[in-house]
Structure formats: structure tokens, C-alpha cells
Amino acid sequence: MKKENLSKIKKLEGPPRIVKIFSEKEIKMVTDLYFSLPETLFNKKQNVRKKVWLQNYNKELDKIYVEKLKNELGNFRMDSLKDSKGQDYFGLFHESFSPLQLHVDSGFNKKEIIYKQVVTPLSPIGETVIFKNRWYGRSTSFTIDEEELKFKPKPDQNDRSSKHLGQKPFDKAVHEKYLTHIDIKNLQGLEVELIYNWKIGETLIMDRSHIHCSSSNIKDKKIGLTTFTKK
């Protein structure tokens, strides 16, 4: 599946950037929200605990967050699951105990104009590796495992693919320092654009077409907030 509005998507794209959009007080409010929300899912395979940002749980913070995002992104719409009343969730909190594998969060609807992915660290330990390589199909997890490639996803699950692979061998030094949780053969043809070292108080903004993953450098766990947007 290829995006139908590919030219519009590409016109909105740019390099990843790091911004400071929250005060220390606001970061604490977001962190407190995380710990007060009910658990949505504990994915044993990924070893990650997930919670959705429910609207009206903290109305003051809802307003602050949307206004901060608009200041950085301009007009946008949330692209996430909705609650029973049809209201958008404002983001997905993830408490990860293991590094996430190679993937892209490009969405599941080929008609949508995907926009930016916003990642706000809530813990000081963590790194996000962003590659120059992009993907314009459905949200996908990239693998060279033959059994994994046989997986048939549900409508809201990632595809599996090895079509990200290229000819150029991946940098061995980068692999050894940041990506030992991924088979280096699964990185063939990829080129790093940015390795973001998480800092509380900062926010990473990147295009949703960017292939990316966590680094292998996690101490105990890391906590972050991710919001997916569209036009």
C-alpha cells in the first residue's frame, strides 16, 4: 500500500529537530499525568507498558499541550485511536524496558496525509536513532526473519517487510555503539540521519515517514510520550 497523497506528504517533510516547548512545571504535569493514567497495554513481546492520554483527565494540561504543538506544527489533526465517545487520544505514553526494533509509524490509512511525530522524553536515559531512509507504505516493522515475514497483521497492526534493505553495508562502529539489539544484516542500506540523546525538557519532532528505532542503550527503562499527527 502506497500513500495516495504522496506529493503533499513530501512537501511537508523536513529534517528532524529538537525543540524546548515545555517548562519544567509543565514537564512535571505531563509526568504526573502518566503515573495517574490507567494502564492500556503491557506488550510482553516488546517489553513495554503503554498508556493513552485521555482527554479531560487534566483539562488544563490538554489545553497547554495542544497550544504548544500548534506553535510548533501549525494546523494539524491528531492521528491516533479514539475513545468510546469518538474523542482523539492526545498521545501514547510508553515505558520501555527493552529497545524498540526497526520500524516506521506511517499510519494505516493510505488516504491520510501523515505529518509529524512528536516525542517528549520523561526520563533522562534513552536514545532514538533516526535514519535518512523513508517509508511510504503502512506502518511497518522491518525484519529479515523469514518466520516473522509470514506474519499477517490485523488492520491496526504493523506490516512486516524486508524491502527497506539496500546494498551498502551498515557502519559497524555505529552498530556496535548503538544498535546491538538489531542484526546488522537487517540494517544494510540504511544511513543514520540523527541519534537523539534524550533530555528531559526537550521534544523531538520528526516526519512520520522516517524509519527509526531505539538505541540498545537502556538502563532499566525509559519513559516517553509520542503523539502522531496528520493534516
N, C-alpha and C positions, 0 to 999 in steps of 0.2 A: 504493500500500500504506500503510495506516494501522496504527499500533501497536494491538494488541488490548487491552493493559493501560494505556490512556492515563490513566485516572484515578489509577492507582497511580504512574505516572511523574510526573505533575504534582504529586502530594503530596510527592515527594522533591526537588522543584526549589527553587531559591533564587537569589539574586544571585551573580555571580562574586566570588571572594575571593582575596586574596593572603596566603599564609602562609609562615613560615620553619620548615621541618621538618627541614632538614639542616644539620649542622655544616660548617665549612669543610673538614674532613678527609673527611667523607662525600661532599661535592660532588666533591672530587678523586678519590675512589674511583669515583664514577659516571663521571666524565670519562675516567679511565684505562680503565674497562671499555669505554667507547665505542671508544676507539682500538685496543683489543686484539681486539674482536669482528670476525669476518669480515663483509665487505660482503654484504648481502642483495640489494640492488637499487640501480641507478642509473637513475632515471627521467629520461630525456633531455627529455621534454616539459615536466615540472615543474622540471627542472634541480635535482634533489635526490637526495642519496645517503641510503639507508636501511639501517639495521641493526636486527635484533631482539635484545632482551635474552634471551639463552638462559639457562634455569635451570641451576644447578650450575656455571656458568662461574666464579662467585665466590660460594660458598655463604654466606659471612659477609655479603656485600652483599645477597644475596637476602633473608636474614632481616631485615636492617635495613630494607630498602625496604618489605617487606610490613607490618612492625610500624609504621613511620612512617605509611603510608597508613591502616591501621586506626585509628590515633589520631585521624586527621582525618575519615575517612569512616564509621567504624563497620564493620559487617559488609558485605562486598562480594565479588564474584567478578570475576576478570579477564574481559574480553571482547575476546579477540584471537585471532590464529592460534595453532595448536598445533604442536609439533614432531612428529617421527615416532613418538615414544612417547606422544603424547597429552597432553603437559605444556604448560601455558599459557606463552606468552612473557610476560614481565613488562612489556614496553613496546616502543615503537618509537623508535629514535634517528633524527633527521633532520638532515642537514647541507644546508641550503638555500642555493643560490646566486642564486635569484630568488624574489620574493614569491609566496606561495600565493594562488590566486584564492578567490573567494567559495564557501563550501561548508558542509556540516554533517556531523558524524561520528555519525550517529544509528543506525548499525548496519544489518545486512541481514536480521535475523530479526524478523518482526512480533510474535512471541510474547514476545520478551525484554523485561524491564523495564530499560531503559537508565538509567544512573545518572550518575556524574561522569566528566569528562575532566580529567586531571591533567597539566599542562605544567610541566616544570622546565628553565629556561634553563641552558645550559652555556657560553654565550658572552654577553658584555655588550651586544652590538648586536642589536636586534630589537624588534619591537612586534607585539602581537596585538590586532586590532580585533574586539570582540565586540558584536553587535547585540542590541537588545531583541527582535527578531523571532525566532520559533522555528519549528521544522520537525519534524513527527512521522511522516514517511514514512521510506523507506530513506535511507541516506547518499547525499547528492546534491551535485553541483556545479551552481551556478546561472549561467545564461548567457542572453543574448538572441541569440546567434549561431544563425541558422537551420540551418546545417550541423551545428553541434555538437549541437543539439537532436535531430537524427536518429540520434545515437549509440545503439546497442543494447548495454547493458552486460552483462557476464558476471555470474554470481551474486555475485562478490566485488568488483565494480566499481561506482563511484558512478553513480546515475542522473543524467540531465541534465534541468533544469527551468527554466522562467521564471515559475513560479507563485508565486514569492516577491515579485513586483512589486506595488507599491501605487500610490496616486495622488499622494502628496506628493513633490515634487521633493527630491532629496538635497541636503544642505548643501554648497554649492560650496566654502566655505573648508576644511571637513574633507576634502573630496575632494582639493583642491589640496595640502594638507599631508601627508595620509597615504595616499591611495588612487589615485594617478595611474595605477597599473597596471591599474585596472578602469574600464571605460566607465561614466561617471556615470549613463547611462541604465539600466545594469544594477543600480544602487543605488536606484532610485526606490521610495519607500515604506519604505525601511529607516531605522532610527533607532539611533544608536550608544548602547550602554549603558556600555561601558568600553573605553578604549585603554590596554592594559597595556604599559608600557615595561620590557622585560626587565632583570632584575638577577640576577646570579649569587648564589645563596644563597636566592633566593625560589622559590616554587612557586605557579602559578596553578591554581585549582580552579574549574571551570565545568560547567554542565549540558551534556549531550551533545545537547540539542535546540537549543542556541544556534547560530544562523547566525554565522559568523565568517570571518576571513581574516587574512593577514599584512598589515602596512602595506607601503608601497612603499619604506620607508627601510631598505635593507640595504646595508652596506658590506662588500663581498667575499662574506661568507657569514655564516650564523648556525647554531648547533648547539643542539638541544634534545631533551628526552626527553618523549614523550607516552604516557600509559597510559590505556586505556579500561576503564571498569568497568560492571558491571551488578549487579542484585540477584537 
